[in-house]
């Protein structure tokens, strides 16, 4: 883009209709925080209008120094800037079911996966297994149910049974399951009974990341008491969005996340809650409880983007490259949500817009021989990040020179 000063040139060509007088024309001053008026998003324009007296202090009149820029084709986007929190999805409360003394506990931050020891009671391991149904009973040959289906799938995944010998989708505890449990117990170094007593395993949907440990090592393991808190290992960003802006954001919207290091990474809006909540803290969290572990679908917390006392809805953002976010938990981030896109449209700087008498906007076109005329235009998408606006109008085309004010 090139600019060229045009000092001493009359601001309006003789062909301009009489109502548009040079002394009355004012440039539009657009608030830096304006939001696009296309695609259902509201616009904030602060326009200096022509009056019967002196120009407004904020208006840029024709006497102001101007330069020129070129009308170009570009892709514009409208973005909504909000605060968010980077963390891990899910919230789990791991409940103990065994009796005895806690002889080993995990440290906060540790990741525990399928088949690994979560903690120990009287030196006996309590093993993490994957499944959506919490452990709630002893399991032995002849039992059936969703918890048995969990167990069969885990035994095959861990290699304690083959797919040929055990159906991982079966909900029946038969001889093949008992044999595989024997194999699991041998690998753990415990007595091979072919049965599982309540408290020997914990079922959760996937790998977990320990966030807090409630009791101390050496204390009694109370059945029914929470031993530790955890999250999943999936990275996500949560936003507490002002409920009034709920309609501006939808699942699938592209997101740019600015990390505390000022690096950026990309994401996608996964969900927008339909339930609004209010609170003085502006954050949200969730946890639950069950016989062996509990989960919550939301993130461990969020960050308000509006008035802490106003109603908010939770927006969940998945990350395109989770590894780019490091290991920070509960870290504040800036989230730019792309709410509208206008591909390959005619654009000019927002400051090139002129407020016209009677409403509407125009552009000051600089033609051959430095002649000038006002061309009425319609505005579309505002891209505040680039300082550009979509414009259309009869006679407007790419490559035309338009006047823009220069800095004082």
Secondary structure, 3 states (H helix, E strand, C coil): CCCCCCCCCCCCCCCCCCCCCHHHCEEEECCCCCCCCCCCCCCCCEECCCCCCCCCCCCCCCCCCEEEEECEEEEEEEEEEEEEEEEEECCEEEECCCCEEEEECCCCCCEECCCCEEEEECCEEEEEEECCCCCCCCECCCCECHHHHHHHHHHHHCCCCCCCCCCCCCCECCHHHHHHHHHHHHHHCCCCCCCECCCCEEEECCCEEEEEECCCCCCEECCCCEEEEEEECCEEEEEEEEHHHHHHCCCCCEEEEECCCCCEEEEEEEEECCCCECCCCCCCCCCCCCCCCCCCCCECCCCECCCCCCCEEEEEEEECCHHHHCCCCCEEEEEEEEEEEEEEEEEEEHHHCEECCCCCEEEEEECHHHCEEEEEEEEEEEECCCCEEEEECCCCCCCCEEEEECCC
